[in-house]
Amino acid sequence: MRYLIQVLCLTSATLAYGDSVSEFAGTWLLDGPGTESEINLTDEGRRLRDSYDLLVDDPSLKCIPASSSRVWANPNAPIKIEVSSESIQITYELFDLRRVIPFGSDEDLTDTPSTRNLKGVYFRELGSSFARYEESQILIESREHSPGYIRTSRGIPQTSSTIAYELMAVDNGVLHITHTYVDEMVFKDPLILTYSLRRANELSINPYDCVDSDYGWFEELNSK
């Protein structure tokens, strides 16, 4: 775990609730494309990537979020953060997703995913999560993912062994997210993705009402 300390610069100090809540609370919007570390795949990782067909395997075609980094990095889709003493709640306009993540430890992980949509459908693609304060930052750790894809544009794989870390920090009114994906089955080195989001409290979270690619819109239109 030494590389996590080096990458995320975490300490064991934990803040009391209320010290940094106001920094994270509010509505945010992606500000720029972000960065990505070198993708260093194992043989199994390359096999999974090479078998990926964007036009068939992209989960978005079925209104399914591919990964936590995918939903953070969607342009022009506001994200609302609320923090209480018990949990952090993240509302994504994309796919009408709602994440409720308890503050605690891996003992708080359950078989139930932490993310569902407004229809009550749970998504294991984002795993089961818990959060904790690390100085002025919030760290979300997620496990129990379903196999799938972290990056759908190129089929970067995710397996049931994947552990995802989301480090959240606010600096000068900008929300910085650092994703670190660890999975020795598919990555020789952790995959690290970073994003920045600006405040957008003037925006509302509107219904997304996703329609998957199998929707018979042409048939429905002509039946009226």
Backbone hydrogen bonds, N-H to C=O, Kabsch-Sander energy under -0.5 kcal/mol:
donor,donor_aa,acceptor,acceptor_aa,energy
4,L,1,M,-0.7
5,I,1,M,-1.2
6,Q,2,R,-1.9
7,V,3,Y,-3.1
8,L,4,L,-2.8
9,C,5,I,-1.4
19,D,16,A,-1.7
23,E,20,S,-0.8
24,F,20,S,-1.1
24,F,21,V,-0.7
25,A,21,V,-2.3
26,G,81,I,-2.2
28,W,79,I,-3.3
29,L,198,R,-2.3
31,D,196,S,-2.9
35,T,194,T,-1.8
37,S,192,I,-2.4
40,N,38,E,-0.9
41,L,39,I,-0.8
42,T,186,V,-1.7
46,R,42,T,-2.5
47,R,43,D,-2.1
48,L,44,E,-2.3
49,R,45,G,-2.4
50,D,46,R,-2.9
51,S,47,R,-1.2
52,Y,49,R,-1.4
54,L,52,Y,-0.5
56,V,53,D,-1.7
57,D,53,D,-4.0
58,D,54,L,-1.0
61,L,58,D,-1.8
62,K,59,P,-2.1
63,C,60,S,-1.8
64,I,59,P,-2.0
71,V,67,S,-1.4
72,W,68,S,-1.6
73,A,69,S,-1.6
74,N,71,V,-0.6
77,A,74,N,-1.1
79,I,28,W,-2.4
80,K,91,T,-2.8
81,I,26,G,-3.0
82,E,89,Q,-2.6
84,S,87,S,-2.9
88,I,101,I,-2.5
89,Q,82,E,-3.2
90,I,99,R,-2.4
91,T,80,K,-3.0
92,Y,90,I,-0.6
92,Y,97,L,-2.4
93,E,78,P,-2.0
96,D,93,E,-2.0
97,L,92,Y,-0.6
97,L,94,L,-1.4
98,R,116,R,-2.8
99,R,90,I,-2.8
100,V,114,S,-1.9
101,I,88,I,-2.6
101,I,99,R,-0.5
103,F,86,E,-2.7
104,G,131,A,-2.6
108,D,105,S,-2.5
109,L,106,D,-1.3
114,S,127,G,-2.0
116,R,98,R,-2.1
117,N,121,V,-1.8
118,L,96,D,-0.7
120,G,117,N,-2.1
123,F,115,T,-2.6
124,R,122,Y,-0.5
126,L,123,F,-1.1
127,G,124,R,-1.6
128,S,143,R,-3.0
130,F,141,E,-1.9
131,A,102,P,-2.6
132,R,139,L,-1.7
134,E,137,Q,-2.7
135,E,13,A,-2.0
137,Q,134,E,-2.0
138,I,168,M,-2.1
139,L,132,R,-3.0
140,I,138,I,-0.5
140,I,166,E,-2.5
141,E,130,F,-2.8
142,S,164,A,-2.7
143,R,128,S,-2.5
146,S,124,R,-1.0
148,G,158,Q,-2.9
150,I,156,I,-2.9
151,R,156,I,-0.9
152,T,150,I,-0.6
154,R,151,R,-0.6
155,G,151,R,-1.0
156,I,151,R,-1.8
158,Q,148,G,-2.2
162,T,159,T,-1.4
163,I,182,V,-2.4
164,A,142,S,-2.3
165,Y,180,T,-2.1
166,E,140,I,-2.7
167,L,165,Y,-0.6
167,L,178,T,-2.6
168,M,138,I,-3.1
168,M,166,E,-0.6
169,A,176,H,-2.2
171,D,174,V,-2.5
174,V,171,D,-1.5
175,L,197,L,-2.7
176,H,169,A,-3.6
176,H,174,V,-0.6
177,I,195,Y,-2.7
178,T,167,L,-2.2
179,H,177,I,-0.6
179,H,193,L,-3.5
180,T,165,Y,-2.3
181,Y,191,L,-3.1
182,V,163,I,-2.7
182,V,180,T,-0.5
186,V,183,D,-1.2
187,F,183,D,-3.2
188,K,40,N,-3.2
189,D,40,N,-0.9
191,L,181,Y,-2.1
192,I,190,P,-0.5
193,L,179,H,-2.4
194,T,35,T,-1.9
195,Y,177,I,-2.4
197,L,175,L,-2.5
198,R,29,L,-2.6
199,R,173,G,-0.5
200,A,27,T,-3.1
203,L,200,A,-2.2
206,N,204,S,-0.9
213,S,61,L,-3.0
215,Y,212,D,-1.9
217,W,215,Y,-1.9
220,E,216,G,-2.4
221,L,217,W,-2.4
222,N,218,F,-1.9
223,S,219,E,-0.8
223,S,220,E,-0.6
224,K,220,E,-0.5
224,K,221,L,-0.9
